[in-house]
Structures are given as structure tokens and as C-alpha cells.
Amino acid sequence: MNILVCIKQVPDTTEVRINPETNTLIRDGVDSIINPFDTYAIEEAVRIRERVGAGKVTVISMGPPQVESALREALSVGVDEAILLSDRAFAGADTWATSLTLATALKTLEFDLVLCGKQAIDGDTAQVGPGIACHLDLPQVCYVSKVREISKEKAVVERMMEDGTEVVEVQMPAVFTVVKDINEPRLPSLKGKMKAKKAEIKTLSAADIKANVEEIGLKGSPTSVNKIFSPPRRSGGEMLEYETAPEVAKNLVGKLKEMQLF
Amino acid sequence: MNKIAPIPVESENCACVRDQAEIAEKYRELLGDESRLRAEAVSRIYFPENAAQLSGALQELAGLGEKCVLSAGRTGITGSVAPIDADAIVSLGGLNRLLAFGRDENGYYVRAEPGVSLADLAEKLACKELDNLPGASAEEQAAAREFMADEELSLWFPVDPTEMTAHVGGVVANNASGARTYRYGSTRKWVRGLRAVFADGRELFVRRGEVKAEGLSFVFKNADGSQTPCDMPAVVMPDTKCTAGYHIARDMDLIDLLVGSEGTLCAFAEVELLLTRKPESILGVLAVVDDEEKALALVENARTREAIEFEAIEYFDHDALSLLKQKKEEDGSGSHIPEIPSWDGAAVYLEIAGTEDETEEACVPLEELLDSVGSSLDDTWAAMEEGELEQQKLFRHSVPEAVNSIIGQRAAKIPGLHKIGTDMAVPDAALREVFALYRRGLAEAGLQSVVFGHIGNNHVHVNILPADLSQLAKAKELYVNWAKEVVRLGGAVAAEHGIGRLKKAMLERQYPLEILDGMRGIRKVFDPAGMLAPGVLV
């Protein structure tokens, strides 16, 4: 089974600070990491390959040359191949153009399954995985928390819902986005690290994947980010403290009525 | 002959809290430390913010005839700063400025007040936040500017004591060490200078090389011109990591005596620590081997392999790995312990540092080393990036945390139950013998244990987890017997935790009574009234 995993390199948000004057992220000196949700997708892909006993796991990412370090990190935990989509024409892409670019590249590859993390921790849109499925016209299952059965023909997976778990049977090939409950990513071995250091990373340009430059990057992006800001701090709220629970409830109802919320 | 002349200083009034309700509510945590020893109350707590106030506090206490402990980060686990038998606490947390950064022919150094934490020091060096150094000379300020402008140069205090919240004053007072002590030694050799404030409030700024003993004697010069000799006992120190009692050697430097004196000889108002270049690349490898025998062979082979110089060699026995797996299962998804592969055996952590090329080149001899004990690069967990190394560090520190958590649960049901944690080191040649000693004792007594720690320095911590009070008694007896054997093997009964209050019985196993009397004699010269750290060390 051939599995493609789409990953993104993001700033390590545990280190990110906000410039209080401009309300923008201070990225200087902040390490870049693989989007944490994508690490679960990588692990699941390797586990499926190990379970099935045959096939190949390929990671693919779109970004500048420094994304290579994220791809090597993926190679160190059992991924077989890595592809970097890097071209000035890809720059400035929104989620539509990004998913279109990735889908265009995926069309040039053989695969049975595409895995993505549920969302990236920098933009939090959760749109790229489903976008890829739409551009490829493939079935998609989002928020996968368990792969029960899988073959080249079909898969049975569990999907995490707010109020429970949905079990879905899906025809393959398909696109899954995964949540962190699906597994615990393994740690790299020294052998894996050494292999990753020496591995060749294939770089593809817009021309290599035969992308229409009018539809990708900034030109192909129907949306743009005008401003990024921290949400205003919430005020502390009001504590209703009375002797008994009925008294608290009565006063709460009164307050809600006053606010015309009840 | 070198003569030490501590000088009287102009003391300042020091902030002091005497209100018992306020002490009980606001400063409760100062009444104990990580050893879990606690005092019920103290009559006062001083909060000096500079050397003059520290001197003032000690002079006031001397005038009152009251005893005190010098409290810093309170991360020690032998109870040396728990104010038991003390009337007062002198809290050094307010003396928390990085004073200077400099460079001389021996390399780079920082001068810091005792309340600067290791984490703060590491961050200031990493971020190069050295533009506001209140104690720096013009030359030192220039050195700081040069360092900040040099993007290629990274510096660190390499000793790497485990607890980053520890304060540098405590680190020096306890001669702290850590995993990288294998390569860099303990704190003592990294101390360049000290500003010591003695029990009578006089102070002395001394740099290494300025005051040396003549044979086994220092001579103090008093204000009236008279001299007080400080004679030290003729003791053969263990040829291992050692924090058992005062460090004594012929013709020794005064700094070496004061470092590791656990707050019994003086307070530190300033410490000057040497720094070294931080390696460009660090490779941490946790390697799994079949059993303890293979682990010991791996350590012996690693120590003699010339192709690689290791920074750290640490050990985790089968029981330690099992305990972590069990703890992870119990804690569920909230656990911060990383996923442990289905390893069966013991693990040895090896750390290599250098340029990126050097660490990469080390992989080949490392593979040969693992091969020599039937292990492979597959059975490893490797870390190179900052985050990965942090994760490994967390894993290593999870062992004592897991032990404390389990023993805490048991103690909730059986009051008085606690773990027995050893801290003994032996010379290289006795590594196998000491492991045989531990294994024989544990098997005969039928006690649950985990063995982990600084195996490169033949210094592992045996943590015994008694199930009940009768097992606790057995464990104590075992520990005392081990101590006797460790001393026979030329080792130290306290290698890094110090003696404090909890390990005084161990010190009696280390040295004969006349040596202990000699150490008491040293203490009496520095602190005739026994005002500092009553009940600590000797």
C-alpha cells in the first residue's frame, strides 16, 4: 500500500511570543517543527505500512528550501521517501491554492491513501486536507481517531465527533485527516537519523508537477489575510455565591433575564 | 604563608519578617525543602538584597545569639536548608542579579548573586541578555558587548545539574553535579571566585589561586593583628565524585574548601563561575541492551574507546524502564513520559557533542560500540534537535518522579513510609563489584527497586520502594551495609546530594571519628558560635 502524507513546517508555538505593539508573531529565534498533528499522520502511515507488510510511505510538503529539515525528521521515523514542492510560484498561497498545488503534485504519484493532520497549529483552518480530497475528487474522512481495517479497496475507520464516535466504511483511495488520539508517534532511532541525514529529497517545481501558475500561489488565492491579532482578553466574569444551590440558580435566572438571554 | 583577612563591612538594615502569622501564611514554603523535612516555625526571616544587607542580617543574628539556615532554591534533597534547630532563615532569593560577564586567559566567566537560578543563567547566556550588568568593570562590559555581538559564540555552564530551578549559590554550596559531570566534573572546578560572608558579618572576596593552604593549614588574620590557624585533618578523599564532608587536600585552595560546605562555613554573596563553549551539536542516544551485564560491558567499552569522547553516560535498569511504562499507562494520555518502545532489557544513555561533522562522524564508532555488546542502532532513541533533547531529558528525569509518586501513594496509606535513595560512587575498577553488591542485597532482602543514574562515574542511584515499614527497616539496614562496602571499595557515601541532615549517619561510615572531629574543628574556626546551618553536615 502506498501512502502519501502531507505535512507542514510551522513555528514552534510553545516558543512564539506576540509583539505587544504590533500584535504580530515574533518569529525570530523560534524553532521550526513539523506541525504536531502531522506527526500523528506520519506515525499512522508507518504503522499501516508495517501492518500491511508492503508498500511505501512518502511525505510531501510545500514550502521554502528550509522545509527540508522537517522532511528529514519524517524520514528518521520510518518514512521511505520525501518530496519538497518548492517554487517561487507557490509563494503566498492560501488554503485553496495550497490544497490545489498539493493535489496537482499528488496526481503525478501513485497512492492508495493520503493522510494529513487535522489542522496546522499556525493557521488552524483545517481546510487543506479536505481541500486536497475535493481537488482530487476522492472520498474524505476527517478527524480519524482509529483505523480499524484497511486494504487497497476499502477502509473502516473511526471518526471523532463532539458527541461520540462515528464508524465509517470508505472506498479507497481516500483522504483522511487524523486527530492526536489516533496513536503516539514513535521516537527516532539513531539508524533512522543517519538514514534521514543521507536521504535524497526530491524537489519539484511548478513546472515539474505541471501546475497552472495562474491557479497557484498568491495569484491563485481567492482569500488573503488582512490582519492577525490576539483576541481581547476576557474579563474575569462574575461569581454568584449564595448559601444554597437554588439561591444561585434563582439569581442566575434573574441575571440572564436582565440581560435578555432567558 | 597565605593569610586570609576577612574585612568588616558596612552593614545595612535588611528586610526581616517576624510576624508569625505572616511567616506561616506567606512564607510557609521557606520552612522546608525538597527533602520534605520541615520546621514548624522560625522566629524571623531575613530577605537581603545585597551583600551589605546579608552581612547586616548575619551580624544581627550573631548579636542575638540566634542560629540560621541560608535558604536558596531549596532543591536539595538532604534537608540542609530546612530550618530545623534554627531560629531564623536568611533567604537569598532576593540576591538575584547577574553582576558581570568577563574573559581572562582562562576563558569566560560570569559573576552572579546567589539567587540567580540555573534556568535564568542559561537563558541569559542563550539569549545574550547581558547589556545590564550592575557589577561589571569597564573591561567586563566590553567583554559582554563582544560576546553579544559574536553570533558564532555560544557559552554555557556545562556542569548541568539536574534541577534547573536550583540557585547558583546552592549549586556552589553543594558542589552540585549532573549527567555531564562525566565530561566536565562537578561544580567545584568551575568556581573562579567567591564573595563569602562569614557568620560574624565580615566578608572576603577571593579568587582561585589567591589563598592557598600551607600543607593542611590555613591562617586567618584578625582585625587586632592576631592570627587564627585553621588546621585540617589528614584525610584521604575518595577518588570519585564526592560530597561527603568538607573537601580537604594538602596545599588546597580556600575556594575548594568553601565549595560544597553546605552553608556551614559562610554565605555566598557572589559566585564567579567559569563558562565554556557550548557545542554546536549534541547527540543524545538512549541505547537498549539485553541485560545489566551487557550494560556494564557497554559502559566499560565506552570509557576506553578513544574514538569518541562522551559528555554523559547514564543508566536505567530494567525495573526503571518497567516503572516508567507502568506510570505512563496509569497516567494515560495526560502523561508527559514519552512513548517507550517495546524494549526488553536495560538502557544506557550516551551523549556526544562537538561540531555537526564530529557528531555525525561519531555514529560509526558508536555503531561499533553497540555492536560490541550485541545491540544495534535500531534499538536506540536518538535526539539532536533542542526539542528532542528536552524530551530525552524529561524521560530521564521521569524515573525519580515516578518513584516519588508511587511511594507518595503508599505513604498516604502507611504514615512514615518513604523511599531509600542511595547516592554512592566508587572508582572505575569497582563498578562490577558494586553492582554485584547491590543486586545481591536487593535479592536477599526481596525489595522492589529501580537503579538509574550516572553510571559513567560509577554513581548510580538505587531507589528502594518499600511496601511496608518492615521493608523500610530492611532497606535502611541494607543501605548502611552498602555504605560500609562502598567505603571499603574506595568510594564515597554521598556523591552529589551532599550530607545535609539526612545523611549524617552515612558520613560516619565514610570517615573515622577523629576525621569528623577535625572537620568540626574547621567549622569552629569559621563559625565559632555554631550559628550557620545547625545540625547540618558534621
Chai-1 contact restraints between the chains, C-beta under 6 A:
chainA,res_idxA,chainB,res_idxB,connection_type,confidence,min_distance_angstrom,max_distance_angstrom,comment,restraint_id
A,E184,B,E339,contact,1.0,0.0,6.0,A-B,restraint_1
A,L187,B,W381,contact,1.0,0.0,6.0,A-B,restraint_2
A,P188,B,A382,contact,1.0,0.0,6.0,A-B,restraint_3
A,S189,B,D378,contact,1.0,0.0,6.0,A-B,restraint_4
A,S189,B,T380,contact,1.0,0.0,6.0,A-B,restraint_5
A,L190,B,V285,contact,1.0,0.0,6.0,A-B,restraint_6
A,L190,B,L377,contact,1.0,0.0,6.0,A-B,restraint_7
A,L190,B,T380,contact,1.0,0.0,6.0,A-B,restraint_8
A,L190,B,A382,contact,1.0,0.0,6.0,A-B,restraint_9
A,K191,B,L377,contact,1.0,0.0,6.0,A-B,restraint_10
A,K191,B,D378,contact,1.0,0.0,6.0,A-B,restraint_11
A,K193,B,A382,contact,1.0,0.0,6.0,A-B,restraint_12
A,M194,B,C363,contact,1.0,0.0,6.0,A-B,restraint_13
